[in-house]
Amino acid sequence: MTPSKTTTTGGITLLEQPESSVVDMWGEIDVALRSEASAALANALDRDVPVVIDTSKVTFMDSTGIAFLVQFYTIGSEEGLQVSLRNPPTVVTDVLEMLGVIDIFPGLPTHHVEHDEPQHQSAV
């Protein structure tokens, strides 16, 4: 038998603190973490306290990870919970900005990601 190889390159866990639920994310956040993301979302919403999503240790996030952040914010807001991002690195904020959803998280810096589209000036 060959030894099994660990393929985990990132993770999502929920840390239950008295005043908040902290969703701790690290490493590569992609579709492979769907079940961890769903569990963190369900458990955090059950607690009925503010939610802090700590992305400070994220090294990569694809559109699946961004969809998780947006879903967390949307469902949390519908449930009346405050949802915020803690110390997102540029690998997270750049993708949020590129996809046009950075504004749902107030106070995040924008880097004005350049797109390949030419700039058009309108005639007055």
Secondary structure as UniProt FT lines:
FT   STRAND          10..16
FT   STRAND          21..29
FT   HELIX           31..33
FT   HELIX           34..47
FT   STRAND          51..61
FT   HELIX           63..78
FT   TURN            79..80
FT   STRAND          83..86
FT   HELIX           90..98
FT   TURN            99..100
FT   HELIX           102..104
FT   TURN            106..107
//
